[in-house]
Amino acid sequence: MCLAIPAQVVEKDGDKGFVNLGGSKKEIMFTFTPEAEEGDWVLIHTGFALNVISEEDASETLKLFEELASFEEELDKNENPE
């Protein structure tokens, strides 16, 4: 199973460019998404933009990731009480 993460395109030059990934600038390839433009949201996996997605879908996915992280923290607290 693969996990693709939403990121916003901040710079693009041909099939290479950069995205904002959680506040970090990450270099990626746009081989599979030549239509992506600066400002677009893309799903990235292993250094490649796989799909262009809507800002709404990106926000919803990132929110779900945050909720999952919070849930995991709660599980850890319950399994390892101080």
mmCIF file of the N, C-alpha and C atoms, coordinates in Angstrom:
data_MODEL
# 
_entry.id   MODEL 
# 
loop_
_atom_site.group_PDB 
_atom_site.id 
_atom_site.type_symbol 
_atom_site.label_atom_id 
_atom_site.label_alt_id 
_atom_site.label_comp_id 
_atom_site.label_asym_id 
_atom_site.label_entity_id 
_atom_site.label_seq_id 
_atom_site.pdbx_PDB_ins_code 
_atom_site.Cartn_x 
_atom_site.Cartn_y 
_atom_site.Cartn_z 
_atom_site.occupancy 
_atom_site.B_iso_or_equiv 
_atom_site.pdbx_formal_charge 
_atom_site.auth_seq_id 
_atom_site.auth_comp_id 
_atom_site.auth_asym_id 
_atom_site.auth_atom_id 
_atom_site.pdbx_PDB_model_num 
ATOM 1   N N  . MET A 1 1  ? 0.846   -1.174 0.000   1.00 0.00 ? 1  MET A N  1 
ATOM 2   C CA . MET A 1 1  ? 0.000   0.000  0.000   1.00 0.00 ? 1  MET A CA 1 
ATOM 3   C C  . MET A 1 1  ? 0.890   1.236  0.000   1.00 0.00 ? 1  MET A C  1 
ATOM 4   N N  . CYS A 1 2  ? 0.520   2.209  -0.789  1.00 0.00 ? 2  CYS A N  1 
ATOM 5   C CA . CYS A 1 2  ? 1.286   3.446  -0.899  1.00 0.00 ? 2  CYS A CA 1 
ATOM 6   C C  . CYS A 1 2  ? 0.514   4.589  -0.254  1.00 0.00 ? 2  CYS A C  1 
ATOM 7   N N  . LEU A 1 3  ? 1.257   5.557  0.233   1.00 0.00 ? 3  LEU A N  1 
ATOM 8   C CA . LEU A 1 3  ? 0.646   6.736  0.820   1.00 0.00 ? 3  LEU A CA 1 
ATOM 9   C C  . LEU A 1 3  ? 1.147   7.952  0.056   1.00 0.00 ? 3  LEU A C  1 
ATOM 10  N N  . ALA A 1 4  ? 0.250   8.667  -0.570  1.00 0.00 ? 4  ALA A N  1 
ATOM 11  C CA . ALA A 1 4  ? 0.591   9.904  -1.271  1.00 0.00 ? 4  ALA A CA 1 
ATOM 12  C C  . ALA A 1 4  ? 0.146   11.075 -0.407  1.00 0.00 ? 4  ALA A C  1 
ATOM 13  N N  . ILE A 1 5  ? 0.974   12.099 -0.357  1.00 0.00 ? 5  ILE A N  1 
ATOM 14  C CA . ILE A 1 5  ? 0.753   13.226 0.539   1.00 0.00 ? 5  ILE A CA 1 
ATOM 15  C C  . ILE A 1 5  ? 0.496   14.498 -0.273  1.00 0.00 ? 5  ILE A C  1 
ATOM 16  N N  . PRO A 1 6  ? -0.516  15.286 0.098   1.00 0.00 ? 6  PRO A N  1 
ATOM 17  C CA . PRO A 1 6  ? -0.773  16.545 -0.607  1.00 0.00 ? 6  PRO A CA 1 
ATOM 18  C C  . PRO A 1 6  ? 0.312   17.582 -0.314  1.00 0.00 ? 6  PRO A C  1 
ATOM 19  N N  . ALA A 1 7  ? 0.698   18.308 -1.350  1.00 0.00 ? 7  ALA A N  1 
ATOM 20  C CA . ALA A 1 7  ? 1.659   19.397 -1.203  1.00 0.00 ? 7  ALA A CA 1 
ATOM 21  C C  . ALA A 1 7  ? 1.351   20.441 -2.270  1.00 0.00 ? 7  ALA A C  1 
ATOM 22  N N  . GLN A 1 8  ? 1.699   21.694 -1.974  1.00 0.00 ? 8  GLN A N  1 
ATOM 23  C CA . GLN A 1 8  ? 1.411   22.775 -2.918  1.00 0.00 ? 8  GLN A CA 1 
ATOM 24  C C  . GLN A 1 8  ? 2.662   23.106 -3.730  1.00 0.00 ? 8  GLN A C  1 
ATOM 25  N N  . VAL A 1 9  ? 2.478   23.235 -5.033  1.00 0.00 ? 9  VAL A N  1 
ATOM 26  C CA . VAL A 1 9  ? 3.580   23.557 -5.937  1.00 0.00 ? 9  VAL A CA 1 
ATOM 27  C C  . VAL A 1 9  ? 3.987   25.012 -5.716  1.00 0.00 ? 9  VAL A C  1 
ATOM 28  N N  . VAL A 1 10 ? 5.279   25.234 -5.431  1.00 0.00 ? 10 VAL A N  1 
ATOM 29  C CA . VAL A 1 10 ? 5.769   26.598 -5.222  1.00 0.00 ? 10 VAL A CA 1 
ATOM 30  C C  . VAL A 1 10 ? 6.703   27.053 -6.342  1.00 0.00 ? 10 VAL A C  1 
ATOM 31  N N  . GLU A 1 11 ? 7.238   26.092 -7.080  1.00 0.00 ? 11 GLU A N  1 
ATOM 32  C CA . GLU A 1 11 ? 8.165   26.433 -8.157  1.00 0.00 ? 11 GLU A CA 1 
ATOM 33  C C  . GLU A 1 11 ? 8.194   25.270 -9.143  1.00 0.00 ? 11 GLU A C  1 
ATOM 34  N N  . LYS A 1 12 ? 8.197   25.582 -10.438 1.00 0.00 ? 12 LYS A N  1 
ATOM 35  C CA . LYS A 1 12 ? 8.226   24.510 -11.434 1.00 0.00 ? 12 LYS A CA 1 
ATOM 36  C C  . LYS A 1 12 ? 9.012   24.960 -12.647 1.00 0.00 ? 12 LYS A C  1 
ATOM 37  N N  . ASP A 1 13 ? 9.896   24.086 -13.107 1.00 0.00 ? 13 ASP A N  1 
ATOM 38  C CA . ASP A 1 13 ? 10.687  24.339 -14.304 1.00 0.00 ? 13 ASP A CA 1 
ATOM 39  C C  . ASP A 1 13 ? 10.744  23.037 -15.092 1.00 0.00 ? 13 ASP A C  1 
ATOM 40  N N  . GLY A 1 14 ? 9.855   22.920 -16.072 1.00 0.00 ? 14 GLY A N  1 
ATOM 41  C CA . GLY A 1 14 ? 9.786   21.676 -16.844 1.00 0.00 ? 14 GLY A CA 1 
ATOM 42  C C  . GLY A 1 14 ? 9.247   20.546 -15.992 1.00 0.00 ? 14 GLY A C  1 
ATOM 43  N N  . ASP A 1 15 ? 10.002  19.443 -15.942 1.00 0.00 ? 15 ASP A N  1 
ATOM 44  C CA . ASP A 1 15 ? 9.527   18.297 -15.157 1.00 0.00 ? 15 ASP A CA 1 
ATOM 45  C C  . ASP A 1 15 ? 10.115  18.253 -13.750 1.00 0.00 ? 15 ASP A C  1 
ATOM 46  N N  . LYS A 1 16 ? 10.813  19.325 -13.344 1.00 0.00 ? 16 LYS A N  1 
ATOM 47  C CA . LYS A 1 16 ? 11.352  19.417 -11.985 1.00 0.00 ? 16 LYS A CA 1 
ATOM 48  C C  . LYS A 1 16 ? 10.757  20.634 -11.296 1.00 0.00 ? 16 LYS A C  1 
ATOM 49  N N  . GLY A 1 17 ? 10.764  20.598 -9.968  1.00 0.00 ? 17 GLY A N  1 
ATOM 50  C CA . GLY A 1 17 ? 10.269  21.745 -9.235  1.00 0.00 ? 17 GLY A CA 1 
ATOM 51  C C  . GLY A 1 17 ? 10.269  21.501 -7.747  1.00 0.00 ? 17 GLY A C  1 
ATOM 52  N N  . PHE A 1 18 ? 9.588   22.391 -7.034  1.00 0.00 ? 18 PHE A N  1 
ATOM 53  C CA . PHE A 1 18 ? 9.541   22.319 -5.578  1.00 0.00 ? 18 PHE A CA 1 
ATOM 54  C C  . PHE A 1 18 ? 8.104   22.452 -5.096  1.00 0.00 ? 18 PHE A C  1 
ATOM 55  N N  . VAL A 1 19 ? 7.822   21.770 -3.988  1.00 0.00 ? 19 VAL A N  1 
ATOM 56  C CA . VAL A 1 19 ? 6.528   21.887 -3.320  1.00 0.00 ? 19 VAL A CA 1 
ATOM 57  C C  . VAL A 1 19 ? 6.755   22.295 -1.876  1.00 0.00 ? 19 VAL A C  1 
ATOM 58  N N  . ASN A 1 20 ? 5.703   22.860 -1.282  1.00 0.00 ? 20 ASN A N  1 
ATOM 59  C CA . ASN A 1 20 ? 5.693   23.138 0.148   1.00 0.00 ? 20 ASN A CA 1 
ATOM 60  C C  . ASN A 1 20 ? 5.071   21.920 0.816   1.00 0.00 ? 20 ASN A C  1 
ATOM 61  N N  . LEU A 1 21 ? 5.875   21.222 1.579   1.00 0.00 ? 21 LEU A N  1 
ATOM 62  C CA . LEU A 1 21 ? 5.420   20.014 2.257   1.00 0.00 ? 21 LEU A CA 1 
ATOM 63  C C  . LEU A 1 21 ? 5.535   20.235 3.759   1.00 0.00 ? 21 LEU A C  1 
ATOM 64  N N  . GLY A 1 22 ? 4.417   20.653 4.367   1.00 0.00 ? 22 GLY A N  1 
ATOM 65  C CA . GLY A 1 22 ? 4.412   20.890 5.807   1.00 0.00 ? 22 GLY A CA 1 
ATOM 66  C C  . GLY A 1 22 ? 5.372   21.976 6.245   1.00 0.00 ? 22 GLY A C  1 
ATOM 67  N N  . GLY A 1 23 ? 5.561   22.991 5.407   1.00 0.00 ? 23 GLY A N  1 
ATOM 68  C CA . GLY A 1 23 ? 6.456   24.088 5.743   1.00 0.00 ? 23 GLY A CA 1 
ATOM 69  C C  . GLY A 1 23 ? 7.874   23.904 5.233   1.00 0.00 ? 23 GLY A C  1 
ATOM 70  N N  . SER A 1 24 ? 8.181   22.752 4.673   1.00 0.00 ? 24 SER A N  1 
ATOM 71  C CA . SER A 1 24 ? 9.503   22.486 4.105   1.00 0.00 ? 24 SER A CA 1 
ATOM 72  C C  . SER A 1 24 ? 9.418   22.497 2.584   1.00 0.00 ? 24 SER A C  1 
ATOM 73  N N  . LYS A 1 25 ? 10.465  22.999 1.967   1.00 0.00 ? 25 LYS A N  1 
ATOM 74  C CA . LYS A 1 25 ? 10.536  23.024 0.511   1.00 0.00 ? 25 LYS A CA 1 
ATOM 75  C C  . LYS A 1 25 ? 11.204  21.731 0.047   1.00 0.00 ? 25 LYS A C  1 
ATOM 76  N N  . LYS A 1 26 ? 10.485  20.950 -0.769  1.00 0.00 ? 26 LYS A N  1 
ATOM 77  C CA . LYS A 1 26 ? 10.988  19.652 -1.208  1.00 0.00 ? 26 LYS A CA 1 
ATOM 78  C C  . LYS A 1 26 ? 11.020  19.600 -2.728  1.00 0.00 ? 26 LYS A C  1 
ATOM 79  N N  . GLU A 1 27 ? 12.150  19.141 -3.270  1.00 0.00 ? 27 GLU A N  1 
ATOM 80  C CA . GLU A 1 27 ? 12.272  19.004 -4.719  1.00 0.00 ? 27 GLU A CA 1 
ATOM 81  C C  . GLU A 1 27 ? 11.555  17.742 -5.179  1.00 0.00 ? 27 GLU A C  1 
ATOM 82  N N  . ILE A 1 28 ? 10.770  17.872 -6.242  1.00 0.00 ? 28 ILE A N  1 
ATOM 83  C CA . ILE A 1 28 ? 10.055  16.714 -6.785  1.00 0.00 ? 28 ILE A CA 1 
ATOM 84  C C  . ILE A 1 28 ? 10.098  16.744 -8.311  1.00 0.00 ? 28 ILE A C  1 
ATOM 85  N N  . MET A 1 29 ? 9.632   15.650 -8.900  1.00 0.00 ? 29 MET A N  1 
ATOM 86  C CA . MET A 1 29 ? 9.544   15.523 -10.351 1.00 0.00 ? 29 MET A CA 1 
ATOM 87  C C  . MET A 1 29 ? 8.073   15.589 -10.773 1.00 0.00 ? 29 MET A C  1 
ATOM 88  N N  . PHE A 1 30 ? 7.823   16.228 -11.906 1.00 0.00 ? 30 PHE A N  1 
ATOM 89  C CA . PHE A 1 30 ? 6.472   16.362 -12.451 1.00 0.00 ? 30 PHE A CA 1 
ATOM 90  C C  . PHE A 1 30 ? 6.290   15.514 -13.712 1.00 0.00 ? 30 PHE A C  1 
ATOM 91  N N  . THR A 1 31 ? 7.021   14.424 -13.800 1.00 0.00 ? 31 THR A N  1 
ATOM 92  C CA . THR A 1 31 ? 6.969   13.543 -14.966 1.00 0.00 ? 31 THR A CA 1 
ATOM 93  C C  . THR A 1 31 ? 5.552   13.076 -15.272 1.00 0.00 ? 31 THR A C  1 
ATOM 94  N N  . PHE A 1 32 ? 4.788   12.752 -14.223 1.00 0.00 ? 32 PHE A N  1 
ATOM 95  C CA . PHE A 1 32 ? 3.434   12.212 -14.399 1.00 0.00 ? 32 PHE A CA 1 
ATOM 96  C C  . PHE A 1 32 ? 2.349   13.286 -14.405 1.00 0.00 ? 32 PHE A C  1 
ATOM 97  N N  . THR A 1 33 ? 2.727   14.526 -14.080 1.00 0.00 ? 33 THR A N  1 
ATOM 98  C CA . THR A 1 33 ? 1.749   15.617 -14.009 1.00 0.00 ? 33 THR A CA 1 
ATOM 99  C C  . THR A 1 33 ? 2.295   16.873 -14.697 1.00 0.00 ? 33 THR A C  1 
ATOM 100 N N  . PRO A 1 34 ? 2.546   16.809 -15.997 1.00 0.00 ? 34 PRO A N  1 
ATOM 101 C CA . PRO A 1 34 ? 3.097   17.983 -16.678 1.00 0.00 ? 34 PRO A CA 1 
ATOM 102 C C  . PRO A 1 34 ? 2.150   19.184 -16.660 1.00 0.00 ? 34 PRO A C  1 
ATOM 103 N N  . GLU A 1 35 ? 0.863   18.932 -16.413 1.00 0.00 ? 35 GLU A N  1 
ATOM 104 C CA . GLU A 1 35 ? -0.129  20.022 -16.381 1.00 0.00 ? 35 GLU A CA 1 
ATOM 105 C C  . GLU A 1 35 ? -0.088  20.832 -15.088 1.00 0.00 ? 35 GLU A C  1 
ATOM 106 N N  . ALA A 1 36 ? 0.604   20.347 -14.065 1.00 0.00 ? 36 ALA A N  1 
ATOM 107 C CA . ALA A 1 36 ? 0.665   21.050 -12.775 1.00 0.00 ? 36 ALA A CA 1 
ATOM 108 C C  . ALA A 1 36 ? 1.358   22.401 -12.940 1.00 0.00 ? 36 ALA A C  1 
ATOM 109 N N  . GLU A 1 37 ? 0.832   23.394 -12.226 1.00 0.00 ? 37 GLU A N  1 
ATOM 110 C CA . GLU A 1 37 ? 1.381   24.748 -12.270 1.00 0.00 ? 37 GLU A CA 1 
ATOM 111 C C  . GLU A 1 37 ? 1.627   25.244 -10.856 1.00 0.00 ? 37 GLU A C  1 
ATOM 112 N N  . GLU A 1 38 ? 2.416   26.308 -10.736 1.00 0.00 ? 38 GLU A N  1 
ATOM 113 C CA . GLU A 1 38 ? 2.656   26.913 -9.428  1.00 0.00 ? 38 GLU A CA 1 
ATOM 114 C C  . GLU A 1 38 ? 1.320   27.283 -8.798  1.00 0.00 ? 38 GLU A C  1 
ATOM 115 N N  . GLY A 1 39 ? 1.168   26.949 -7.527  1.00 0.00 ? 39 GLY A N  1 
ATOM 116 C CA . GLY A 1 39 ? -0.076  27.215 -6.808  1.00 0.00 ? 39 GLY A CA 1 
ATOM 117 C C  . GLY A 1 39 ? -1.003  26.017 -6.752  1.00 0.00 ? 39 GLY A C  1 
ATOM 118 N N  . ASP A 1 40 ? -0.827  25.062 -7.671  1.00 0.00 ? 40 ASP A N  1 
ATOM 119 C CA . ASP A 1 40 ? -1.652  23.851 -7.663  1.00 0.00 ? 40 ASP A CA 1 
ATOM 120 C C  . ASP A 1 40 ? -1.286  22.954 -6.485  1.00 0.00 ? 40 ASP A C  1 
ATOM 121 N N  . TRP A 1 41 ? -2.216  22.101 -6.135  1.00 0.00 ? 41 TRP A N  1 
ATOM 122 C CA . TRP A 1 41 ? -1.982  21.061 -5.132  1.00 0.00 ? 41 TRP A CA 1 
ATOM 123 C C  . TRP A 1 41 ? -1.789  19.740 -5.858  1.00 0.00 ? 41 TRP A C  1 
ATOM 124 N N  . VAL A 1 42 ? -0.801  18.976 -5.412  1.00 0.00 ? 42 VAL A N  1 
ATOM 125 C CA . VAL A 1 42 ? -0.519  17.676 -6.014  1.00 0.00 ? 42 VAL A CA 1 
ATOM 126 C C  . VAL A 1 42 ? -0.364  16.630 -4.920  1.00 0.00 ? 42 VAL A C  1 
ATOM 127 N N  . LEU A 1 43 ? -0.598  15.378 -5.289  1.00 0.00 ? 43 LEU A N  1 
ATOM 128 C CA . LEU A 1 43 ? -0.299  14.261 -4.400  1.00 0.00 ? 43 LEU A CA 1 
ATOM 129 C C  . LEU A 1 43 ? 1.097   13.785 -4.748  1.00 0.00 ? 43 LEU A C  1 
ATOM 130 N N  . ILE A 1 44 ? 1.978   13.698 -3.741  1.00 0.00 ? 44 ILE A N  1 
ATOM 131 C CA . ILE A 1 44 ? 3.346   13.266 -4.010  1.00 0.00 ? 44 ILE A CA 1 
ATOM 132 C C  . ILE A 1 44 ? 3.640   11.940 -3.323  1.00 0.00 ? 44 ILE A C  1 
ATOM 133 N N  . HIS A 1 45 ? 4.493   11.172 -3.985  1.00 0.00 ? 45 HIS A N  1 
ATOM 134 C CA . HIS A 1 45 ? 4.954   9.888  -3.450  1.00 0.00 ? 45 HIS A CA 1 
ATOM 135 C C  . HIS A 1 45 ? 6.317   9.600  -4.066  1.00 0.00 ? 45 HIS A C  1 
ATOM 136 N N  . THR A 1 46 ? 7.258   9.243  -3.230  1.00 0.00 ? 46 THR A N  1 
ATOM 137 C CA . THR A 1 46 ? 8.639   8.916  -3.628  1.00 0.00 ? 46 THR A CA 1 
ATOM 138 C C  . THR A 1 46 ? 9.248   9.950  -4.575  1.00 0.00 ? 46 THR A C  1 
ATOM 139 N N  . GLY A 1 47 ? 8.978   11.221 -4.306  1.00 0.00 ? 47 GLY A N  1 
ATOM 140 C CA . GLY A 1 47 ? 9.595   12.289 -5.078  1.00 0.00 ? 47 GLY A CA 1 
ATOM 141 C C  . GLY A 1 47 ? 8.916   12.639 -6.386  1.00 0.00 ? 47 GLY A C  1 
ATOM 142 N N  . PHE A 1 48 ? 7.736   12.087 -6.630  1.00 0.00 ? 48 PHE A N  1 
ATOM 143 C CA . PHE A 1 48 ? 6.999   12.366 -7.856  1.00 0.00 ? 48 PHE A CA 1 
ATOM 144 C C  . PHE A 1 48 ? 5.614   12.913 -7.530  1.00 0.00 ? 48 PHE A C  1 
ATOM 145 N N  . ALA A 1 49 ? 5.171   13.899 -8.315  1.00 0.00 ? 49 ALA A N  1 
ATOM 146 C CA . ALA A 1 49 ? 3.785   14.354 -8.244  1.00 0.00 ? 49 ALA A CA 1 
ATOM 147 C C  . ALA A 1 49 ? 2.960   13.378 -9.068  1.00 0.00 ? 49 ALA A C  1 
ATOM 148 N N  . LEU A 1 50 ? 1.996   12.722 -8.420  1.00 0.00 ? 50 LEU A N  1 
ATOM 149 C CA . LEU A 1 50 ? 1.211   11.690 -9.098  1.00 0.00 ? 50 LEU A CA 1 
ATOM 150 C C  . LEU A 1 50 ? -0.084  12.211 -9.695  1.00 0.00 ? 50 LEU A C  1 
ATOM 151 N N  . ASN A 1 51 ? -0.720  13.174 -9.017  1.00 0.00 ? 51 ASN A N  1 
ATOM 152 C CA . ASN A 1 51 ? -2.003  13.724 -9.466  1.00 0.00 ? 51 ASN A CA 1 
ATOM 153 C C  . ASN A 1 51 ? -2.108  15.171 -9.038  1.00 0.00 ? 51 ASN A C  1 
ATOM 154 N N  . VAL A 1 52 ? -2.818  15.961 -9.827  1.00 0.00 ? 52 VAL A N  1 
ATOM 155 C CA . VAL A 1 52 ? -3.208  17.308 -9.419  1.00 0.00 ? 52 VAL A CA 1 
ATOM 156 C C  . VAL A 1 52 ? -4.562  17.165 -8.737  1.00 0.00 ? 52 VAL A C  1 
ATOM 157 N N  . ILE A 1 53 ? -4.704  17.777 -7.554  1.00 0.00 ? 53 ILE A N  1 
ATOM 158 C CA . ILE A 1 53 ? -5.952  17.685 -6.798  1.00 0.00 ? 53 ILE A CA 1 
ATOM 159 C C  . ILE A 1 53 ? -6.440  19.087 -6.443  1.00 0.00 ? 53 ILE A C  1 
ATOM 160 N N  . SER A 1 54 ? -7.685  19.168 -6.012  1.00 0.00 ? 54 SER A N  1 
ATOM 161 C CA . SER A 1 54 ? -8.249  20.464 -5.620  1.00 0.00 ? 54 SER A CA 1 
ATOM 162 C C  . SER A 1 54 ? -7.709  20.873 -4.252  1.00 0.00 ? 54 SER A C  1 
ATOM 163 N N  . GLU A 1 55 ? -7.759  22.174 -3.989  1.00 0.00 ? 55 GLU A N  1 
ATOM 164 C CA . GLU A 1 55 ? -7.347  22.681 -2.679  1.00 0.00 ? 55 GLU A CA 1 
ATOM 165 C C  . GLU A 1 55 ? -8.231  22.086 -1.585  1.00 0.00 ? 55 GLU A C  1 
ATOM 166 N N  . GLU A 1 56 ? -9.517  21.921 -1.890  1.00 0.00 ? 56 GLU A N  1 
ATOM 167 C CA . GLU A 1 56 ? -10.458 21.338 -0.926  1.00 0.00 ? 56 GLU A CA 1 
ATOM 168 C C  . GLU A 1 56 ? -10.056 19.903 -0.566  1.00 0.00 ? 56 GLU A C  1 
ATOM 169 N N  . ASP A 1 57 ? -9.733  19.098 -1.572  1.00 0.00 ? 57 ASP A N  1 
ATOM 170 C CA . ASP A 1 57 ? -9.308  17.717 -1.306  1.00 0.00 ? 57 ASP A CA 1 
ATOM 171 C C  . ASP A 1 57 ? -8.000  17.681 -0.518  1.00 0.00 ? 57 ASP A C  1 
ATOM 172 N N  . ALA A 1 58 ? -7.079  18.587 -0.854  1.00 0.00 ? 58 ALA A N  1 
ATOM 173 C CA . ALA A 1 58 ? -5.809  18.647 -0.131  1.00 0.00 ? 58 ALA A CA 1 
ATOM 174 C C  . ALA A 1 58 ? -6.046  18.995 1.335   1.00 0.00 ? 58 ALA A C  1 
ATOM 175 N N  . SER A 1 59 ? -6.874  20.000 1.594   1.00 0.00 ? 59 SER A N  1 
ATOM 176 C CA . SER A 1 59 ? -7.164  20.414 2.973   1.00 0.00 ? 59 SER A CA 1 
ATOM 177 C C  . SER A 1 59 ? -7.825  19.298 3.763   1.00 0.00 ? 59 SER A C  1 
ATOM 178 N N  . GLU A 1 60 ? -8.774  18.624 3.141   1.00 0.00 ? 60 GLU A N  1 
ATOM 179 C CA . GLU A 1 60 ? -9.475  17.533 3.813   1.00 0.00 ? 60 GLU A CA 1 
ATOM 180 C C  . GLU A 1 60 ? -8.511  16.389 4.155   1.00 0.00 ? 60 GLU A C  1 
ATOM 181 N N  . THR A 1 61 ? -7.639  16.052 3.229   1.00 0.00 ? 61 THR A N  1 
ATOM 182 C CA . THR A 1 61 ? -6.678  14.976 3.460   1.00 0.00 ? 61 THR A CA 1 
ATOM 183 C C  . THR A 1 61 ? -5.693  15.344 4.558   1.00 0.00 ? 61 THR A C  1 
ATOM 184 N N  . LEU A 1 62 ? -5.180  16.573 4.526   1.00 0.00 ? 62 LEU A N  1 
ATOM 185 C CA . LEU A 1 62 ? -4.240  17.005 5.563   1.00 0.00 ? 62 LEU A CA 1 
ATOM 186 C C  . LEU A 1 62 ? -4.907  17.021 6.936   1.00 0.00 ? 62 LEU A C  1 
ATOM 187 N N  . LYS A 1 63 ? -6.171  17.419 6.984   1.00 0.00 ? 63 LYS A N  1 
ATOM 188 C CA . LYS A 1 63 ? -6.916  17.411 8.247   1.00 0.00 ? 63 LYS A CA 1 
ATOM 189 C C  . LYS A 1 63 ? -7.052  15.982 8.774   1.00 0.00 ? 63 LYS A C  1 
ATOM 190 N N  . LEU A 1 64 ? -7.334  15.035 7.890   1.00 0.00 ? 64 LEU A N  1 
ATOM 191 C CA . LEU A 1 64 ? -7.433  13.628 8.307   1.00 0.00 ? 64 LEU A CA 1 
ATOM 192 C C  . LEU A 1 64 ? -6.098  13.112 8.833   1.00 0.00 ? 64 LEU A C  1 
ATOM 193 N N  . PHE A 1 65 ? -4.986  13.508 8.202   1.00 0.00 ? 65 PHE A N  1 
ATOM 194 C CA . PHE A 1 65 ? -3.664  13.107 8.690   1.00 0.00 ? 65 PHE A CA 1 
ATOM 195 C C  . PHE A 1 65 ? -3.429  13.644 10.103  1.00 0.00 ? 65 PHE A C  1 
ATOM 196 N N  . GLU A 1 66 ? -3.834  14.902 10.349  1.00 0.00 ? 66 GLU A N  1 
ATOM 197 C CA . GLU A 1 66 ? -3.682  15.497 11.680  1.00 0.00 ? 66 GLU A CA 1 
ATOM 198 C C  . GLU A 1 66 ? -4.512  14.740 12.713  1.00 0.00 ? 66 GLU A C  1 
ATOM 199 N N  . GLU A 1 67 ? -5.748  14.392 12.344  1.00 0.00 ? 67 GLU A N  1 
ATOM 200 C CA . GLU A 1 67 ? -6.610  13.643 13.261  1.00 0.00 ? 67 GLU A CA 1 
ATOM 201 C C  . GLU A 1 67 ? -6.020  12.266 13.564  1.00 0.00 ? 67 GLU A C  1 
ATOM 202 N N  . LEU A 1 68 ? -5.463  11.628 12.567  1.00 0.00 ? 68 LEU A N  1 
ATOM 203 C CA . LEU A 1 68 ? -4.836  10.325 12.765  1.00 0.00 ? 68 LEU A CA 1 
ATOM 204 C C  . LEU A 1 68 ? -3.640  10.437 13.702  1.00 0.00 ? 68 LEU A C  1 
ATOM 205 N N  . ALA A 1 69 ? -2.833  11.469 13.526  1.00 0.00 ? 69 ALA A N  1 
ATOM 206 C CA . ALA A 1 69 ? -1.680  11.675 14.400  1.00 0.00 ? 69 ALA A CA 1 
ATOM 207 C C  . ALA A 1 69 ? -2.129  11.904 15.842  1.00 0.00 ? 69 ALA A C  1 
ATOM 208 N N  . SER A 1 70 ? -3.186  12.680 16.041  1.00 0.00 ? 70 SER A N  1 
ATOM 209 C CA . SER A 1 70 ? -3.714  12.921 17.390  1.00 0.00 ? 70 SER A CA 1 
ATOM 210 C C  . SER A 1 70 ? -4.232  11.632 18.013  1.00 0.00 ? 70 SER A C  1 
ATOM 211 N N  . PHE A 1 71 ? -4.907  10.825 17.209  1.00 0.00 ? 71 PHE A N  1 
ATOM 212 C CA . PHE A 1 71 ? -5.423  9.547  17.686  1.00 0.00 ? 71 PHE A CA 1 
ATOM 213 C C  . PHE A 1 71 ? -4.281  8.626  18.106  1.00 0.00 ? 71 PHE A C  1 
ATOM 214 N N  . GLU A 1 72 ? -3.212  8.591  17.318  1.00 0.00 ? 72 GLU A N  1 
ATOM 215 C CA . GLU A 1 72 ? -2.054  7.761  17.657  1.00 0.00 ? 72 GLU A CA 1 
ATOM 216 C C  . GLU A 1 72 ? -1.403  8.231  18.955  1.00 0.00 ? 72 GLU A C  1 
ATOM 217 N N  . GLU A 1 73 ? -1.329  9.547  19.154  1.00 0.00 ? 73 GLU A N  1 
ATOM 218 C CA . GLU A 1 73 ? -0.777  10.086 20.396  1.00 0.00 ? 73 GLU A CA 1 
ATOM 219 C C  . GLU A 1 73 ? -1.606  9.638  21.592  1.00 0.00 ? 73 GLU A C  1 
ATOM 220 N N  . GLU A 1 74 ? -2.929  9.681  21.451  1.00 0.00 ? 74 GLU A N  1 
ATOM 221 C CA . GLU A 1 74 ? -3.813  9.233  22.533  1.00 0.00 ? 74 GLU A CA 1 
ATOM 222 C C  . GLU A 1 74 ? -3.609  7.753  22.835  1.00 0.00 ? 74 GLU A C  1 
ATOM 223 N N  . LEU A 1 75 ? -3.476  6.948  21.802  1.00 0.00 ? 75 LEU A N  1 
ATOM 224 C CA . LEU A 1 75 ? -3.230  5.516  22.003  1.00 0.00 ? 75 LEU A CA 1 
ATOM 225 C C  . LEU A 1 75 ? -1.925  5.289  22.748  1.00 0.00 ? 75 LEU A C  1 
ATOM 226 N N  . ASP A 1 76 ? -0.888  6.023  22.368  1.00 0.00 ? 76 ASP A N  1 
ATOM 227 C CA . ASP A 1 76 ? 0.404   5.892  23.036  1.00 0.00 ? 76 ASP A CA 1 
ATOM 228 C C  . ASP A 1 76 ? 0.301   6.267  24.510  1.00 0.00 ? 76 ASP A C  1 
ATOM 229 N N  . LYS A 1 77 ? -0.442  7.334  24.814  1.00 0.00 ? 77 LYS A N  1 
ATOM 230 C CA . LYS A 1 77 ? -0.613  7.756  26.203  1.00 0.00 ? 77 LYS A CA 1 
ATOM 231 C C  . LYS A 1 77 ? -1.331  6.683  27.013  1.00 0.00 ? 77 LYS A C  1 
ATOM 232 N N  . ASN A 1 78 ? -2.347  6.064  26.412  1.00 0.00 ? 78 ASN A N  1 
ATOM 233 C CA . ASN A 1 78 ? -3.107  5.031  27.116  1.00 0.00 ? 78 ASN A CA 1 
ATOM 234 C C  . ASN A 1 78 ? -2.308  3.750  27.304  1.00 0.00 ? 78 ASN A C  1 
ATOM 235 N N  . GLU A 1 79 ? -1.428  3.444  26.367  1.00 0.00 ? 79 GLU A N  1 
ATOM 236 C CA . GLU A 1 79 ? -0.620  2.232  26.467  1.00 0.00 ? 79 GLU A CA 1 
ATOM 237 C C  . GLU A 1 79 ? 0.586   2.424  27.365  1.00 0.00 ? 79 GLU A C  1 
ATOM 238 N N  . ASN A 1 80 ? 1.063   3.657  27.471  1.00 0.00 ? 80 ASN A N  1 
ATOM 239 C CA . ASN A 1 80 ? 2.252   3.958  28.266  1.00 0.00 ? 80 ASN A CA 1 
ATOM 240 C C  . ASN A 1 80 ? 1.982   5.119  29.217  1.00 0.00 ? 80 ASN A C  1 
ATOM 241 N N  . PRO A 1 81 ? 1.119   4.929  30.215  1.00 0.00 ? 81 PRO A N  1 
ATOM 242 C CA . PRO A 1 81 ? 0.834   6.035  31.146  1.00 0.00 ? 81 PRO A CA 1 
ATOM 243 C C  . PRO A 1 81 ? 2.078   6.391  31.955  1.00 0.00 ? 81 PRO A C  1 
ATOM 244 N N  . GLU A 1 82 ? 2.212   7.662  32.248  1.00 0.00 ? 82 GLU A N  1 
ATOM 245 C CA . GLU A 1 82 ? 3.390   8.127  33.002  1.00 0.00 ? 82 GLU A CA 1 
ATOM 246 C C  . GLU A 1 82 ? 3.206   7.968  34.479  1.00 0.00 ? 82 GLU A C  1 
# 
